Amino acid sequence: MSSSLLGDYAVFGVLLLAGFAFVAFAMLANRALRPSAPSAAKSMTYECGVDPVGGDWAQVQIRYYVYAFLFVLFAVEALFLFPWAAVFASFGAAAAAEMGVFVGVLALGLAYAWRKGVLKWR
Amino acid sequence: MVFEIVLRLAGVMAAFLVLPLLVGQTEHKLMAHMQGRLGPMHAGRFHGWAQLIADGVKFAQKEDVVPAAADKPVFRLAPAVALVPYLLVLLFIPLGPGDLVGSSLDMGLFVVLALVGVGVLAVLMAGWASANKYTLVGALRGAAQLMAYELPLVLAAASVPVAAGTLNLQGIVEAWNPWWLLWQLPAALVFFTAGVAEIRRPPFDAPVADSELVFGYLTEYTGLRFALLLLAEYAGIVVIAALTSVLFLGGWKGPGPEWLGWLWTLLKTGALSVVVIWLRVAWPRLRVDQIQALCWKGLVPVALAQLVLTTVVALAIS
């Protein structure tokens, strides 16, 4: 537990490499074991067995862009929660009051979005 | 020193390769019994215990088919991006008291939540790069869902360091007290629910939705790549169950001597994994709009309220 910060991240980096190495090794083993008989029909886009209709890139209406905006707002603020939580004990009531304001603003924003009907999937 | 690190990494790797398979095997048999059928019974003779090994052997021998229209490098990379974050999360999950952890980071909780959030990237990569209408619809559903549920997950998790006074996962377990089961109950429920949605397990499996989208964002995958993506799903179950038990159920704490702590961690993680399997059998799939409504109108307000409650109580105690 007393290892240095740099050591901790070094272990993290080694495991990251090990993870990718595991996948690469699995794919290499797969290459040695598998047959290879490519054909045009096999590499066709799958649409339940019939020939694909239209292009491969379909157009989709992104209904949730408002959710995406909401998420970005909330997530950026939620990020600040963690450093605050770590030092909360040493600041006491003042920190708690600040948190009250913070959560209040968040809740107000959510209530506003709700009232405006943004939270309806259309 | 180096030997110790290698030993830890080997332990994490072993847990990563064994625990998801155990969950998978449990799912085979448990689902079968809950649905009044036998499940796999032939491979390995005794109750089909070798079924997953047989599956693995089959997957390893299958042809590697990449669709002609696909964005090939992204398509090939997606399984690794899905799998590796869960491996890295396991590094920080404390198995027992003292030194029984892969790596003890002061901001462990923060790093772990960031890693769980990478999942959305793998879903978008797989679905988009496949250049298939079904996978695209599945991926966009997945992106909307994962983004939305990230929020209650993070907010509920933020309640724990307020109560514990630390972001270190081992410190959190040490600070844990049985009465947190009541105090942090809403946060625990929100975290677990959002976690199940983050790993796209039923009832939150609209991005996969096998009866409407073929197999969602995984439609074009076969062979070993598909197996790796499935492994990522089961690793996800282990990670969410382990995180819930470490944050909210006291990790290694339990009756009995302290050196048996690792058993408690495994038992709690196993029990929560069984709940995840149970949910798949018991619940119908939620519609896309129901998924969003549950998150924004249910889980997020509860998580915010819990944050206020935790702060007030923590202030009163100290």
Boltz contact constraints between the chains, C-beta under 6 A:
constraints:
  - contact:
      token1: [A, 1]
      token2: [B, 104]
      max_distance: 6.0
  - contact:
      token1: [A, 8]
      token2: [B, 103]
      max_distance: 6.0
  - contact:
      token1: [A, 8]
      token2: [B, 105]
      max_distance: 6.0
  - contact:
      token1: [A, 11]
      token2: [B, 5]
      max_distance: 6.0
  - contact:
      token1: [A, 11]
      token2: [B, 103]
      max_distance: 6.0
  - contact:
      token1: [A, 15]
      token2: [B, 9]
      max_distance: 6.0
  - contact:
      token1: [A, 15]
      token2: [B, 88]
      max_distance: 6.0
  - contact:
      token1: [A, 15]
      token2: [B, 91]
      max_distance: 6.0
  - contact:
      token1: [A, 19]
      token2: [B, 84]
      max_distance: 6.0
  - contact:
      token1: [A, 19]
      token2: [B, 87]
      max_distance: 6.0
  - contact:
      token1: [A, 20]
      token2: [B, 80]
      max_distance: 6.0
  - contact:
      token1: [A, 23]
      token2: [B, 80]
      max_distance: 6.0
  - contact:
      token1: [A, 30]
      token2: [B, 60]
      max_distance: 6.0
  - contact:
      token1: [A, 30]
      token2: [B, 224]
      max_distance: 6.0
  - contact:
      token1: [A, 33]
      token2: [B, 60]
      max_distance: 6.0
  - contact:
      token1: [A, 33]
      token2: [B, 61]
      max_distance: 6.0
  - contact:
      token1: [A, 34]
      token2: [B, 61]
      max_distance: 6.0
  - contact:
      token1: [A, 34]
      token2: [B, 63]
      max_distance: 6.0
  - contact:
      token1: [A, 35]
      token2: [B, 63]
      max_distance: 6.0
  - contact:
      token1: [A, 42]
      token2: [B, 65]
      max_distance: 6.0
  - contact:
      token1: [A, 43]
      token2: [B, 67]
      max_distance: 6.0
  - contact:
      token1: [A, 43]
      token2: [B, 68]
      max_distance: 6.0
  - contact:
      token1: [A, 45]
      token2: [B, 67]
      max_distance: 6.0
  - contact:
      token1: [A, 45]
      token2: [B, 69]
      max_distance: 6.0
  - contact:
      token1: [A, 45]
      token2: [B, 132]
      max_distance: 6.0
  - contact:
      token1: [A, 46]
      token2: [B, 219]
      max_distance: 6.0
  - contact:
      token1: [A, 56]
      token2: [B, 69]
      max_distance: 6.0
  - contact:
      token1: [A, 56]
      token2: [B, 131]
      max_distance: 6.0
  - contact:
      token1: [A, 58]
      token2: [B, 133]
      max_distance: 6.0
  - contact:
      token1: [A, 58]
      token2: [B, 136]
      max_distance: 6.0
  - contact:
      token1: [A, 60]
      token2: [B, 136]
      max_distance: 6.0
  - contact:
      token1: [A, 60]
      token2: [B, 140]
      max_distance: 6.0
  - contact:
      token1: [A, 64]
      token2: [B, 144]
      max_distance: 6.0
  - contact:
      token1: [A, 67]
      token2: [B, 148]
      max_distance: 6.0
  - contact:
      token1: [A, 71]
      token2: [B, 147]
      max_distance: 6.0
  - contact:
      token1: [A, 74]
      token2: [B, 151]
      max_distance: 6.0
  - contact:
      token1: [A, 78]
      token2: [B, 154]
      max_distance: 6.0
  - contact:
      token1: [A, 78]
      token2: [B, 155]
      max_distance: 6.0
  - contact:
      token1: [A, 81]
      token2: [B, 158]
      max_distance: 6.0
  - contact:
      token1: [A, 82]
      token2: [B, 110]
      max_distance: 6.0
  - contact:
      token1: [A, 85]
      token2: [B, 158]
      max_distance: 6.0
  - contact:
      token1: [A, 85]
      token2: [B, 161]
      max_distance: 6.0
  - contact:
      token1: [A, 85]
      token2: [B, 162]
      max_distance: 6.0
  - contact:
      token1: [A, 86]
      token2: [B, 167]
      max_distance: 6.0
  - contact:
      token1: [A, 88]
      token2: [B, 162]
      max_distance: 6.0
  - contact:
      token1: [A, 89]
      token2: [B, 165]
      max_distance: 6.0
  - contact:
      token1: [A, 96]
      token2: [B, 311]
      max_distance: 6.0
  - contact:
      token1: [A, 96]
      token2: [B, 315]
      max_distance: 6.0
  - contact:
      token1: [A, 99]
      token2: [B, 311]
      max_distance: 6.0
  - contact:
      token1: [A, 103]
      token2: [B, 304]
      max_distance: 6.0
  - contact:
      token1: [A, 103]
      token2: [B, 307]
      max_distance: 6.0
  - contact:
      token1: [A, 103]
      token2: [B, 308]
      max_distance: 6.0
  - contact:
      token1: [A, 107]
      token2: [B, 304]
      max_distance: 6.0
  - contact:
      token1: [A, 119]
      token2: [B, 296]
      max_distance: 6.0
  - contact:
      token1: [A, 121]
      token2: [B, 289]
      max_distance: 6.0
  - contact:
      token1: [A, 121]
      token2: [B, 292]
      max_distance: 6.0
